[in-house]
Amino acid sequence: MDVPEETSAGAPVEIAVNRESCCGAGQCALAAPAVFTQSEEDGLVLLLDPNPPAELRDAVRRAQSHCPSRSITIR
């Protein structure tokens, strides 16, 4: 999934997750634990920070690219 050009320029990003499509693989929580975790109830993604700081941007991109269900959106 492509990241919008403005996210590369240092503008604030907004992260969204789709719990309905999440398969619970946990790759997001491994790649960016300050932004994502997994629910103890169902193992699905939980978004901890929808507007992470710039220093977490690379980790969020990794989380998005490693998500097997493509449940992470970066705006």
DSSP file (Angstrom, degrees, kcal/mol; ACC not computed):
  #  RESIDUE AA STRUCTURE BP1 BP2  ACC     N-H-->O    O-->H-N    N-H-->O    O-->H-N    TCO  KAPPA ALPHA  PHI   PSI    X-CA   Y-CA   Z-CA
    1    1 A M              0   0    0      0, 0.0     2,-0.2     0, 0.0    64,-0.0   0.000 360.0 360.0 360.0 135.8    0.0    0.0    0.0
    2    2 A D        -     0   0    0      1,-0.0    72,-0.2    72,-0.0     3,-0.0  -0.514 360.0-134.7 -79.9 143.9    1.4    3.4   -0.9
    3    3 A V        -     0   0    0     -2,-0.2    72,-0.1     1,-0.1     5,-0.1  -0.844  34.5-103.0 -94.8 132.1    1.9    6.1    1.7
    4    4 A P    >>  -     0   0    0      0, 0.0     3,-1.4     0, 0.0     4,-0.6  -0.213  28.3-119.1 -55.1 144.7    0.7    9.5    0.7
    5    5 A E  H >> S+     0   0    0      1,-0.3     3,-1.4     2,-0.2     4,-0.7   0.846 109.0  62.2 -54.4 -40.8    3.4   11.9   -0.4
    6    6 A E  H 34>S+     0   0    0      1,-0.3     5,-1.4     2,-0.2     3,-0.4   0.756  93.3  63.6 -64.3 -23.4    2.7   14.4    2.4
    7    7 A T  H X45S+     0   0    0     -3,-1.4     3,-0.7     1,-0.2    -1,-0.3   0.791 100.0  54.1 -70.0 -24.7    3.5   11.9    5.1
    8    8 A S  H <<5S+     0   0    0     -3,-1.4    -1,-0.2    -4,-0.6    -2,-0.2   0.749  99.6  62.1 -76.5 -23.8    7.1   11.8    3.8
    9    9 A A  T 3<5S-     0   0    0     -4,-0.7    -1,-0.2    -3,-0.4    -2,-0.2   0.412 122.1 -96.8 -86.6   2.2    7.5   15.5    4.0
   10   10 A G  T < 5S+     0   0    0     -3,-0.7    -3,-0.1     1,-0.3    44,-0.1   0.447  75.9 142.2  98.8  -0.3    7.0   15.6    7.8
   11   11 A A      < -     0   0    0     -5,-1.4    -1,-0.3     1,-0.1    -2,-0.0  -0.394  64.0 -86.7 -68.9 153.2    3.3   16.5    7.9
   12   12 A P        -     0   0    0      0, 0.0     2,-0.3     0, 0.0    -1,-0.1  -0.281  45.7-146.3 -59.3 145.5    1.3   14.9   10.6
   13   13 A V        -     0   0    0     39,-0.5     2,-0.4    -3,-0.1    61,-0.0  -0.814   3.9-147.2-112.6 156.4    0.0   11.5    9.8
   14   14 A E        -     0   0    0     -2,-0.3    61,-3.0    37,-0.1     2,-0.4  -0.992  12.2-155.6-123.5 130.4   -3.2    9.8   10.8
   15   15 A I  E     -A   74   0A   0     35,-3.0     2,-0.3    -2,-0.4    59,-0.2  -0.842  11.9-179.2-106.0 139.1   -3.4    6.0   11.3
   16   16 A A  E     -A   73   0A   0     57,-2.4    57,-3.0    -2,-0.4     2,-0.3  -0.979   8.3-158.4-133.3 149.4   -6.6    4.0   11.1
   17   17 A V  E     -A   72   0A   0     -2,-0.3     2,-0.7    55,-0.2    55,-0.2  -0.943  13.3-142.5-126.4 151.0   -7.1    0.3   11.5
   18   18 A N    >>  -     0   0    0     53,-2.2     4,-1.0    -2,-0.3     3,-0.7  -0.889  14.5-176.5-112.5  99.1   -9.9   -2.0   10.3
   19   19 A R  T 34 S+     0   0    0     -2,-0.7    -1,-0.1     1,-0.2    26,-0.1   0.772  80.3  64.3 -66.5 -25.2  -10.5   -4.6   13.1
   20   20 A E  T 34 S+     0   0    0      1,-0.2    -1,-0.2    -3,-0.1    -2,-0.0   0.836 110.0  36.7 -69.0 -31.4  -13.1   -6.4   10.9
   21   21 A S  T <4 S+     0   0    0     -3,-0.7    -1,-0.2    50,-0.1    -2,-0.2   0.589  91.5 114.2 -95.2 -10.7  -10.4   -7.3    8.4
   22   22 A C     <  -     0   0    0     -4,-1.0    22,-0.1     1,-0.1    -3,-0.0  -0.339  46.8-166.5 -62.4 136.5   -7.6   -7.9   10.9
   23   23 A C        -     0   0    0     20,-0.0    -1,-0.1    -2,-0.0    21,-0.1   0.409  41.0-115.5-104.6  -0.4   -6.5  -11.6   11.2
   24   24 A G        +     0   0    0      1,-0.1    -2,-0.1    -5,-0.0    20,-0.0   0.740  65.5 143.9  78.1  23.5   -4.6  -11.1   14.5
   25   25 A A        -     0   0    0      1,-0.1    19,-0.1    20,-0.0    -1,-0.1   0.798  50.4-142.2 -67.1 -28.3   -1.1  -11.9   13.1
   26   26 A G     >  +     0   0    0     17,-0.1     4,-1.6    11,-0.1     5,-0.2   0.536  60.0 129.1  81.6   6.8    0.4   -9.3   15.4
   27   27 A Q  H  > S+     0   0    0      1,-0.2     4,-2.2     2,-0.2     5,-0.2   0.846  71.6  55.7 -63.4 -33.0    3.0   -8.0   13.0
   28   28 A C  H  > S+     0   0    0      1,-0.2     4,-2.8     2,-0.2     8,-0.3   0.921 106.4  49.3 -65.0 -43.7    1.9   -4.4   13.6
   29   29 A A  H  4 S+     0   0    0      1,-0.2    -1,-0.2     2,-0.2    -2,-0.2   0.830 112.8  48.4 -66.5 -31.5    2.4   -4.7   17.4
   30   30 A L  H  < S+     0   0    0     -4,-1.6    -1,-0.2     2,-0.2    -2,-0.2   0.892 116.2  42.3 -72.5 -39.9    5.9   -6.2   16.8
   31   31 A A  H  < S+     0   0    0     -4,-2.2    -2,-0.2     1,-0.2    -3,-0.2   0.850 134.7  13.0 -77.0 -35.6    6.9   -3.4   14.3
   32   32 A A    >X  +     0   0    0     -4,-2.8     4,-2.5    -5,-0.2     3,-1.8  -0.556  64.4 168.1-143.6  72.7    5.4   -0.5   16.2
   33   33 A P  T 34 S+     0   0    0      0, 0.0    -1,-0.1     0, 0.0    -4,-0.1   0.679  78.5  60.5 -65.9 -17.6    4.5   -1.3   19.8
   34   34 A A  T 34 S+     0   0    0      1,-0.1     3,-0.1    22,-0.0    -5,-0.1   0.644 117.2  31.3 -79.9 -13.9    4.0    2.3   20.7
   35   35 A V  T <4 S+     0   0    0     -3,-1.8    13,-3.4     1,-0.2    14,-1.2   0.731 122.7  35.1-111.8 -35.1    1.3    2.6   18.1
   36   36 A F  E  <  +B   47   0B   0     -4,-2.5     2,-0.3    -8,-0.3    -1,-0.2  -0.916  53.4 162.7-127.1 149.2   -0.4   -0.8   17.9
   37   37 A T  E     -B   46   0B   0      9,-2.1     9,-2.8    -2,-0.3     2,-0.4  -0.871  34.3-107.8-144.6-178.4   -1.2   -3.7   20.3
   38   38 A Q  E     -B   45   0B   0     -2,-0.3     7,-0.2     7,-0.2     2,-0.1  -0.938  31.5-109.8-118.9 141.9   -3.5   -6.7   20.3
   39   39 A S     >  -     0   0    0      5,-3.0     4,-1.8    -2,-0.4     7,-0.0  -0.432  15.1-144.5 -64.9 135.5   -6.6   -7.2   22.2
   40   40 A E  T  4 S+     0   0    0      1,-0.2    -1,-0.1     2,-0.2    -2,-0.0   0.756  98.5  54.8 -70.7 -23.9   -6.4   -9.7   25.0
   41   41 A E  T  4 S-     0   0    0      1,-0.1    -1,-0.2     3,-0.1    -2,-0.0   0.940 132.2   0.0 -75.6 -49.0  -10.0  -10.8   24.3
   42   42 A D  T  4 S-     0   0    0      2,-0.2    -2,-0.2     3,-0.0     3,-0.1   0.443  88.3-119.7-125.9  -2.2   -9.8  -11.5   20.5
   43   43 A G     <  +     0   0    0     -4,-1.8   -17,-0.1     1,-0.2    -3,-0.1   0.499  66.3 137.3  77.5   3.0   -6.2  -10.9   19.5
   44   44 A L        -     0   0    0      1,-0.1    -5,-3.0    -6,-0.1    -1,-0.2  -0.412  62.2 -78.8 -84.5 161.5   -7.2   -8.3   17.0
   45   45 A V  E     -B   38   0B   0     -7,-0.2     2,-0.4   -27,-0.1    -7,-0.2  -0.209  39.3-167.0 -59.4 140.7   -5.4   -5.0   16.4
   46   46 A L  E     -B   37   0B   0     -9,-2.8    -9,-2.1    -3,-0.1     2,-0.6  -1.000  18.2-134.4-126.8 131.8   -5.9   -2.1   18.8
   47   47 A L  E     +B   36   0B   0     -2,-0.4   -11,-0.2   -11,-0.2   -12,-0.1  -0.771  22.9 178.1 -89.6 118.3   -4.7    1.4   17.9
   48   48 A L  S    S+     0   0    0    -13,-3.4   -12,-0.2    -2,-0.6    -1,-0.2   0.801  75.7  20.8 -87.6 -33.1   -2.8    3.1   20.7
   49   49 A D        -     0   0    0    -14,-1.2    -1,-0.3     1,-0.1   -34,-0.1  -0.847  55.5-175.8-143.1 100.7   -1.9    6.3   18.9
   50   50 A P  S    S+     0   0    0      0, 0.0   -35,-3.0     0, 0.0    -1,-0.1   0.652  90.2  40.3 -71.9 -13.5   -3.8    7.4   15.8
   51   51 A N  S    S-     0   0    0    -37,-0.2   -37,-0.1   -39,-0.0   -16,-0.0  -0.578  83.2-175.4-132.0  69.7   -1.4   10.4   15.4
   52   52 A P        -     0   0    0      0, 0.0   -39,-0.5     0, 0.0   -17,-0.0  -0.269  31.4 -98.2 -69.5 154.2    2.1    9.1   16.2
   53   53 A P    >   -     0   0    0      0, 0.0     3,-2.1     0, 0.0     4,-0.3  -0.232  37.5-102.0 -67.3 161.3    5.1   11.4   16.2
   54   54 A A  G >  S+     0   0    0      1,-0.3     3,-1.7     2,-0.2     4,-0.4   0.800 117.4  65.7 -55.2 -34.3    7.4   11.7   13.2
   55   55 A E  G 3  S+     0   0    0      1,-0.3    -1,-0.3     2,-0.1     4,-0.2   0.667 101.7  50.0 -68.7 -13.4   10.1    9.5   14.8
   56   56 A L  G <> S+     0   0    0     -3,-2.1     4,-2.4     1,-0.1    -1,-0.3   0.429  81.9  98.1 -98.3  -0.7    7.7    6.5   14.7
   57   57 A R  H <> S+     0   0    0     -3,-1.7     4,-2.3    -4,-0.3     5,-0.2   0.884  81.8  49.1 -57.8 -43.9    6.8    7.0   11.0
   58   58 A D  H  > S+     0   0    0     -4,-0.4     4,-2.2     1,-0.2    -1,-0.2   0.902 111.3  50.1 -64.4 -40.2    9.2    4.3    9.7
   59   59 A A  H  > S+     0   0    0     -4,-0.2     4,-2.4     2,-0.2    -1,-0.2   0.891 110.1  50.8 -64.4 -39.4    7.9    1.8   12.3
   60   60 A V  H  X S+     0   0    0     -4,-2.4     4,-2.5     2,-0.2    -2,-0.2   0.902 109.1  50.9 -65.7 -40.9    4.3    2.5   11.3
   61   61 A R  H  X S+     0   0    0     -4,-2.3     4,-2.6     2,-0.2    -2,-0.2   0.903 110.2  50.0 -62.1 -40.7    5.2    2.0    7.6
   62   62 A R  H  X S+     0   0    0     -4,-2.2     4,-2.0     2,-0.2    -2,-0.2   0.923 109.8  50.8 -62.5 -43.6    6.8   -1.3    8.5
   63   63 A A  H  X S+     0   0    0     -4,-2.4     4,-0.8     1,-0.2    -2,-0.2   0.924 111.6  48.0 -59.3 -44.8    3.7   -2.3   10.4
   64   64 A Q  H >< S+     0   0    0     -4,-2.5     3,-0.7     1,-0.2     8,-0.2   0.923 112.7  47.4 -62.8 -44.9    1.5   -1.4    7.4
   65   65 A S  H 3< S+     0   0    0     -4,-2.6    -1,-0.2     1,-0.2    -2,-0.2   0.786 113.6  48.1 -70.8 -26.0    3.7   -3.3    4.9
   66   66 A H  H 3< S+     0   0    0     -4,-2.0    -1,-0.2    -5,-0.2    -2,-0.2   0.513  81.5 111.4 -90.8  -5.4    3.9   -6.4    7.1
   67   67 A C    X<  -     0   0    0     -4,-0.8     3,-1.1    -3,-0.7     5,-0.1  -0.578  54.2-160.2 -72.7 113.0    0.1   -6.6    7.8
   68   68 A P  T 3  S+     0   0    0      0, 0.0    -1,-0.2     0, 0.0    -4,-0.0   0.753  90.9  44.7 -67.8 -22.5   -1.1   -9.7    6.0
   69   69 A S  T 3  S-     0   0    0     -3,-0.0    -2,-0.1     0, 0.0    -3,-0.0   0.416 104.4-126.8-100.8   1.4   -4.7   -8.5    6.0
   70   70 A R    <   +     0   0    0     -3,-1.1   -48,-0.1    -6,-0.2    -6,-0.1   0.912  58.2 147.7  55.2  46.2   -3.9   -4.9    4.9
   71   71 A S        +     0   0    0    -50,-0.1   -53,-2.2    -7,-0.1     2,-0.5   0.382  41.1  86.3 -93.5   2.0   -5.8   -3.6    7.9
   72   72 A I  E     -A   17   0A   0    -55,-0.2     2,-0.4    -8,-0.2   -55,-0.2  -0.907  54.8-170.6-111.1 129.7   -3.7   -0.5    8.5
   73   73 A T  E     -A   16   0A   0    -57,-3.0   -57,-2.4    -2,-0.5     2,-0.5  -0.966   6.3-161.1-118.5 134.2   -4.3    2.8    6.7
   74   74 A I  E      A   15   0A   0     -2,-0.4   -59,-0.2   -72,-0.2   -67,-0.1  -0.967 360.0 360.0-113.3 125.5   -1.9    5.8    6.8
   75   75 A R              0   0    0    -61,-3.0   -60,-0.1    -2,-0.5    -1,-0.1   0.369 360.0 360.0-116.3 360.0   -3.4    9.1    5.8
